[in-house]
Each structure stands twice: as C-alpha cells, then as structure tokens.
Amino acid sequence: MTHPLPERRPPRPGARPAGPGAAPAGGSASRLRRAPGGVERTYQLTRPERLDLETFARATGTHPELVRRLVALGLLDAGTDSAGHLWFPPPEVLTMARIRRLRAGFSINYAALGLVLDLLDRIAQLEAAQRGRSRLTGGSPWT
C-alpha cells in the first residue's frame, strides 16, 4: 500500500524559506548544504560583485603578495575599503590570466607587462574601429 505524499503549498509572498538548504535571512546569496559526515558547507548561488584579496588570489592561483605587487605596479585595478583591504572586480580575473599567459609564453618581466598590455588593448581598439569602418563603407576587411 502506498501513502500519498503531503501536498506542498507555494510559499507566501515575503515569507522566509525554512529548513535545511534554505537561504539564510538577510538576502545572502549562498546556500548551506550538509555534506556526508555532518560537515556544513556554503555554496555561492550568485557571482559576487567584488572579490577580496584572498578570494582573488585563490581564483587566479596566484600568491596574495604577488597580487599586491601587481596592484602597486598598476597592472591590476583594485579598490580599497575604509580598512585598507583590496577589492577586485570580477573581470580582473581575466586580466590576471592574461598576465600569467604573457609571463609564461614570452618571459616578459613585470615592469614591461604594463606596456605590453596597453599595446595589446590599443591594437584591439584599432582592429574594432577598422572592422566598423569596413562595414560602413562596404569595403572588404583587411584581415
């Protein structure tokens, strides 16, 4: 004999979800899960608007001291809060990946990396402008 499952009602508007795995109060964008062995873990449900130094270093596989040096050289853009902690916008992870590729592929020192990154950005702008002009004039692309 089978028993019917209890009917689930939709949550009331404005009601907090309850039970394990529910999002904590306060609008936090994380979810608590209980792993085997009773260990609780928190998983992000949304991308953060900014990353702290430790999270950024972990995400890029870089030592935090190297990240501080790259910020001091102006290769990475970071903001600071009132306590002086560094905060990075998520697109800076891509910039760090680009820096690591240039260092590994061409053995460019950190001082020259700024110049190379600026030149690559300028080339990309010029190529985009050229593609836009070719479409407007009906000419063939130069590449």
PAZAPA-4460 file (N, C-alpha, C; in steps of 0.05 Angstrom, whole numbers, plus 32768, in hexadecimal, padded with zeros to 4 digits):
% residues 143
    n_x    n_y    n_z   ca_x   ca_y   ca_z    c_x    c_y    c_z   seq   type   mol
   8011   7FE9   8000   8000   8000   8000   8012   8019   8000     1      M     A
   800C   802B   7FEF   801B   8044   7FEE   800C   805B   7FFB     2      T     A
   801C   806C   8007   8010   8083   8015   8014   809C   8003     3      H     A
   8000   80AC   8000   8003   80C4   7FF0   8017   80D7   7FFD     4      P     A
   8026   80E5   7FEC   8039   80F9   7FF6   8029   8112   8000     5      L     A
   8033   811F   8015   8025   8136   801F   8026   814C   800A     6      P     A
   8011   815B   8008   800F   8171   7FF4   8021   8188   7FFC     7      E     A
   8031   8192   7FE9   8042   81A9   7FEE   8034   81C2   7FE5     8      R     A
   8033   81D5   7FF6   8027   81EF   7FEF   803D   8202   7FE7     9      R     A
   8037   8214   7FD5   804B   8229   7FCD   804F   823B   7FE5    10      P     A
   8067   8246   7FE8   806D   8258   7FFF   805D   8272   7FFC    11      P     A
   8056   827D   8013   8048   8297   8014   805B   82AC   800A    12      R     A
   8051   82C1   7FFD   8063   82D7   7FF5   806F   82E4   800D    13      P     A
   8089   82E7   800D   8097   82F4   8023   809F   82E1   8039    14      G     A
   8097   82C8   8037   809E   82B4   804C   80BA   82AA   8048    15      A     A
   80C8   82A5   805F   80E3   829A   805D   80E1   827C   8059    16      R     A
   80F2   8271   8047   80F3   8254   8044   80FE   8247   805E    17      P     A
   80F4   8230   8064   80FD   8222   807C   8109   8207   8075    18      A     A
   8118   81FD   8088   8123   81E2   8085   813F   81E2   807B    19      G     A
   814C   81CA   807B   8168   81C9   8072   816A   81CF   8055    20      P     A
   817F   81DD   804D   8183   81E4   8031   8176   81FE   802A    21      G     A
   8167   820A   803C   815A   8223   8036   816E   823A   8038    22      A     A
   816A   824E   8029   817B   8266   802B   8178   8273   8045    23      A     A
   818E   827C   8052   818C   828A   806B   817E   82A5   8068    24      P     A
   8174   82AF   807E   8167   82C9   807E   817A   82DF   8077    25      A     A
   8170   82F5   806E   8182   830C   8069   8189   830E   804C    26      G     A
   817D   82FE   803A   8182   8300   801E   819D   82F5   8015    27      G     A
   81A9   82E4   8024   81C3   82D8   801D   81BF   82C6   8005    28      S     A
   81D2   82C6   7FF3   81D1   82B6   7FDB   81E1   829D   7FDE    29      A     A
   81DD   828E   7FF2   81EB   8275   7FF6   81D8   8260   8000    30      S     A
   81E0   8247   7FFD   81CF   8232   8006   81DF   821F   8018    31      R     A
   81D3   8217   802E   81E0   8205   8041   81D9   81E8   803A    32      L     A
   81EC   81D7   8037   81E8   81BB   8032   81F7   81AA   8047    33      R     A
   81EB   8194   804E   81F8   8182   8061   8204   816C   8051    34      R     A
   821F   816A   8052   822E   8156   8043   822E   813C   8054    35      A     A
   8237   8126   8047   8239   810D   8057   824B   8111   806F    36      P     A
   8244   8106   8085   8253   8108   809D   824A   8120   80AE    37      G     A
   8235   812D   80A6   822A   8143   80B6   8238   815E   80B2    38      G     A
   824B   8160   809F   8259   8179   809B   8248   818C   808B    39      V     A
   8245   81A5   8095   8235   81B8   8086   8247   81C8   8073    40      E     A
   823D   81CC   805B   824C   81DC   8047   8239   81F1   803B    41      R     A
   8245   8207   8034   8235   821D   8027   823E   821F   800A    42      T     A
   822B   8221   7FF8   8230   8224   7FDC   8223   823E   7FD2    43      Y     A
   8232   824C   7FC2   8228   8265   7FB6   8213   825F   7FA1    44      Q     A
   81FD   826E   7FA2   81E8   826B   7F8E   81EB   8280   7F78    45      L     A
   81F8   8296   7F7E   81FC   82AC   7F6A   8219   82B4   7F6A    46      T     A
   8221   82C1   7F55   823C   82CB   7F54   823F   82E4   7F65    47      R     A
   8254   82E6   7F73   8258   82FE   7F84   825D   8317   7F73    48      P     A
   8256   832E   7F7D   825C   8347   7F6F   8279   834F   7F71    49      E     A
   8287   8345   7F85   82A3   834B   7F88   82B0   8334   7F98    50      R     A
   82CA   8331   7F95   82D9   831B   7FA2   82ED   8327   7FB5    51      L     A
   82F0   831C   7FCD   8305   8325   7FDE   8320   8319   7FD5    52      D     A
   8335   8322   7FE2   8350   8319   7FD9   8353   82FB   7FDB    53      L     A
   834B   82EF   7FF0   834E   82D2   7FF3   833E   82C2   7FDF    54      E     A
   8326   82CB   7FDA   8315   82BD   7FC6   8320   82C1   7FAA    55      T     A
   8329   82D9   7FA4   8335   82DE   7F8A   834E   82CD   7F86    56      F     A
   835F   82CC   7F9A   8378   82BD   7F97   8371   829F   7F94    57      A     A
   835E   8295   7FA2   8356   8279   7F9F   834A   8274   7F84    58      R     A
   8339   8286   7F7A   832C   8283   7F60   8341   8283   7F49    59      A     A
   8356   8292   7F4C   836A   8294   7F37   8382   8282   7F3B    60      T     A
   8384   8275   7F51   839B   8263   7F56   83B4   8273   7F5A    61      G     A
   83B2   828B   7F66   83C9   829C   7F6A   83CC   82A2   7F88    62      T     A
   83E5   82A6   7F90   83EA   82AD   7FAC   83E0   82CA   7FB1    63      H     A
   83D4   82CE   7FC8   83C9   82E9   7FCF   83DE   82FF   7FCE    64      P     A
   83F7   82F9   7FD5   840C   830D   7FD4   8412   8316   7FB8    65      E     A
   8412   8303   7FA5   8416   830A   7F89   83FF   831B   7F7F    66      L     A
   83E6   8315   7F88   83CF   8325   7F80   83D3   8342   7F8A    67      V     A
   83DC   8345   7FA3   83E1   8360   7FAE   83F6   836F   7F9D    68      R     A
   840B   8361   7F94   841F   836D   7F84   8414   8376   7F69    69      R     A
   8403   8365   7F5D   83F8   836C   7F43   83E5   8384   7F45    70      L     A
   83D7   8387   7F5C   83C7   839E   7F61   83D8   83B7   7F63    71      V     A
   83EE   83B4   7F72   8401   83CB   7F76   840D   83D4   7F5B    72      A     A
   8412   83C1   7F49   841D   83C7   7F2E   8407   83D3   7F1B    73      L     A
   83EE   83D1   7F23   83D9   83DB   7F13   83CF   83C7   7EFE    74      G     A
   83D7   83AE   7F00   83CF   839A   7EED   83B3   838F   7EF2    75      L     A
   83AB   8390   7F0C   8390   8387   7F14   8382   839F   7F20    76      L     A
   8368   83A1   7F1A   8358   83B6   7F26   834A   83AB   7F3F    77      D     A
   834E   83B9   7F55   8341   83B0   7F6E   8338   83C9   7F7E    78      A     A
   8322   83C6   7F8B   8319   83DB   7F9D   8320   83D4   7FBA    79      G     A
   831F   83E7   7FCB   8323   83E2   7FE8   830B   83EC   7FF7    80      T     A
   8307   83DE   800D   82F1   83E7   801F   82FD   83F8   8035    81      D     A
   82EC   8400   8048   82F5   8412   805D   830B   8406   806F    82      S     A
   830C   83EB   8070   8320   83DE   8080   833A   83D9   8071    83      A     A
   833A   83E0   8057   8352   83DD   8046   8355   83C2   8039    84      G     A
   8340   83B2   803A   8340   8398   802D   833B   839B   800F    85      H     A
   8349   838A   7FFF   8346   838B   7FE2   832D   837C   7FD9    86      L     A
   831E   8387   7FC6   8307   837A   7FBA   830A   837C   7F9C    87      W     A
   8304   8366   7F8E   8308   8363   7F72   82ED   835F   7F64    88      F     A
   82E9   836D   7F4D   82D1   8366   7F3D   82D6   834B   7F2F    89      P     A
   82C1   833B   7F2B   82C5   8320   7F1F   82D4   8320   7F04    90      P     A
   82D1   8334   7EF2   82E0   8333   7ED9   82FE   8334   7EDD    91      P     A
   8308   833C   7EF4   8325   833C   7EF8   8331   8320   7EF9    92      E     A
   8320   830C   7EFD   8329   82F0   7EFC   8333   82EA   7EDF    93      V     A
   8325   82F5   7ECB   832E   82F1   7EB0   8348   8300   7EAA    94      L     A
   834B   8318   7EB6   8364   8327   7EB3   837B   8317   7EBF    95      T     A
   8377   830B   7ED6   838C   82FB   7EE3   8393   82E3   7ED2    96      M     A
   837F   82D7   7EC5   8385   82C0   7EB4   8396   82C9   7E9C    97      A     A
   8390   82E1   7E92   839F   82EC   7E7B   83BC   82F1   7E84    98      R     A
   83C0   82FC   7E9C   83DB   8302   7EA6   83EA   82E8   7EA9    99      I     A
   83DD   82D3   7EB4   83EB   82B9   7EB7   83F3   82AD   7E9C   100      R     A
   83E1   82AF   7E88   83E7   82A5   7E6E   83FF   82B3   7E61   101      R     A
   8400   82CE   7E64   8416   82DD   7E59   8430   82D6   7E67   102      L     A
   842F   82D4   7E81   8447   82CC   7E90   8451   82B1   7E88   103      R     A
   843F   829E   7E86   8447   8282   7E7F   8450   8280   7E62   104      A     A
   8442   828D   7E50   8448   8289   7E33   845F   8299   7E29   105      G     A
   8463   82B1   7E34   8478   82C3   7E29   848D   82CB   7E3E   106      F     A
   848A   82C2   7E56   849D   82C9   7E6C   84A1   82E7   7E6E   107      S     A
   848B   82F5   7E6D   848B   8312   7E70   848C   8319   7E8D   108      I     A
   849E   832C   7E95   849F   8333   7EB1   8487   8344   7EB8   109      N     A
   8482   8347   7ED2   846A   8355   7EDB   846A   8373   7ED3   110      Y     A
   8481   837F   7ED2   8483   839B   7ECA   847A   839F   7EAD   111      A     A
   8481   838D   7E9C   847A   838F   7E80   845D   8386   7E7A   112      A     A
   8452   8377   7E8C   8437   836D   7E88   8422   8383   7E84   113      L     A
   8425   8399   7E93   8413   83B0   7E90   8413   83BA   7E74   114      G     A
   842A   83BE   7E69   842D   83C8   7E4D   8420   83B4   7E39   115      L     A
   8426   839B   7E3C   841C   8386   7E2A   83FD   8385   7E2C   116      V     A
   83F2   8386   7E44   83D5   8385   7E48   83C8   839E   7E3B   117      L     A
   83D4   83B5   7E3E   83C9   83CE   7E32   83CA   83CC   7E14   118      D     A
   83E0   83C2   7E09   83E2   83BF   7DEB   83CE   83AB   7DE1   119      L     A
   83CA   8395   7DEE   83B6   8381   7DE6   839A   838C   7DE6   120      L     A
   8394   839C   7DFB   837A   83A9   7DFD   8376   83BD   7DE6   121      D     A
   838B   83CC   7DE0   8389   83E0   7DCB   8385   83D2   7DAF   122      R     A
   8393   83BC   7DAB   8390   83AD   7D92   8374   83A3   7D8F   123      I     A
   8368   8399   7DA5   834D   838F   7DA4   8339   83A5   7D9E   124      A     A
   833E   83BD   7DA9   832D   83D4   7DA3   832F   83DC   7D85   125      Q     A
   8347   83DD   7D7B   834B   83E4   7D5F   833E   83D0   7D4C   126      L     A
   8341   83B6   7D53   8335   83A1   7D42   8316   83A3   7D42   127      E     A
   830B   83A9   7D5A   82EE   83AC   7D5C   82E5   83C4   7D4C   128      A     A
   82F4   83DA   7D4D   82ED   83F2   7D3E   82EE   83EC   7D20   129      A     A
   8303   83DE   7D17   8306   83D7   7CFB   82EF   83C6   7CF1   130      Q     A
   82E7   83B2   7D02   82D0   83A1   7CFA   82B7   83B1   7CF7   131      R     A
   82B3   83C5   7D09   829C   83D6   7D08   829C   83E7   7CEF   132      G     A
   82B3   83F2   7CE7   82B5   8402   7CCF   82B0   83F2   7CB6   133      R     A
   82BB   83D9   7CB5   82B8   83C8   7C9E   829A   83C2   7C99   134      S     A
   828B   83BE   7CAE   826F   83B8   7CAB   8260   83D1   7CA1   135      R     A
   8267   83E8   7CAB   8259   8401   7CA3   825F   8408   7C86   136      L     A
   8277   8404   7C7C   827F   840C   7C61   827A   83F5   7C4D   137      T     A
   8275   83DD   7C57   8271   83C7   7C45   828A   83BA   7C3B   138      G     A
   82A1   83C3   7C45   82BA   83B8   7C3D   82BF   839C   7C49   139      G     A
   82D3   838F   7C3F   82DA   8375   7C49   82EC   8378   7C62   140      S     A
   82EA   8366   7C75   82FB   8368   7C8D   8318   8364   7C85   141      P     A
   832A   8371   7C94   8347   8370   7C8D   8354   8356   7C97   142      W     A
   8345   8346   7CA7   8351   832D   7CB1   8345   8316   7CA3   143      T     A
***
